[in-house]
Amino acid sequence: MSRQGSIFYRLLNSLKEQQSFGKSKYAVKKKAREEAIKNGLHGQDIFNAMNDAVFNAGIFSVQTYATYRNEVKRFADWCKSKGVKNKDFDKTKDMVSDYLSEKISLGQSAWSIKVARAALRKAYKDNNLANDIKIPERKLKDITRSRLERPDDKKINLDNYKDLIDFCKSSGLRRREVSAITANDIYKKDDRLYVHVKNGKGGKTREVPVLKKYQPKIESILEKAKDRGNERLFTRIPEHLDIHSMRREYAQERFIEIRGRKYKKHTRDKRDREAVREVSRNLGHNRENVTVSHYLS
């Protein structure tokens, strides 16, 4: 059997067919919602229609595609370890539930199992694949991303990237967003610096307030880049630089700016909820519960 018939190749080819890089997930969801309402749907049915539309629209992010590629490679290797031949590809879809069950039994996190399931659902173009598998609940105590020291952190001389680090901490942008920022995207309004994100997650734009304590540093960066106009502000962002931890730091500092104190768990204060909502907008997140669990807690 040629390589073209391998389990991995066929799954990967399916993912490639669904590449929709640059397409707006937000626009897809908005259109699906409008159509659902027009068709008389309500509540959960609208939510389901939006999810189905997003699933059928393809893979929007290069990073998501890369993650899914790695996941289907793991699954293909697992199938081979179980003695499945390339010619028996049609059997592999029925093995997905067993694969996920094995991951659960090995104690893998709910996050990694959900990502694996999402990748395989895309690869097999079946949004209900492995619905019979009950994935363990996500637990806040299991979140370790950017909260523990990582070996990669020691590979970088941070002194060489002071401007980049200050900018990331001051604005909370995603890695891809930082890489696209130019000096012209940073502006001042009412004595406050803002960063204009032209193409955030889902293709959405947003205006991000720079943390006040970093404003002099960002003004200094702009002064050094004043003749660069629309050139990228940062031409190199080390792969191992933990941008996510800086987003988390920004979220916590931004909440303090708004409320004058740290976030308190299980708060019912209306002003706290409004502050969380504002921080979510600054981060470019739709779900406030994600902001609370991944950034503020």
JORA-V830820 format. One record per helix or strand. SS is the DSSP state (H for helix, E for strand). FROM is the first residue (numbers start at 0). TO is the last residue. Records with the same first field share a line. If there is no record, write none. Layout:
SS->FROM-TO / FROM-TO
//
This chain:
H->2-4 / 6-16 / 24-37 / 42-56 / 61-80 / 85-104 / 109-123 / 139-141 / 150-154 / 157-170 / 174-179 / 182-184 / 200-202 / 211-223 / 242-258 / 269-282 / 287-295
E->18-18 / 58-58 / 181-181 / 185-188 / 191-196 / 205-208 / 231-231
//
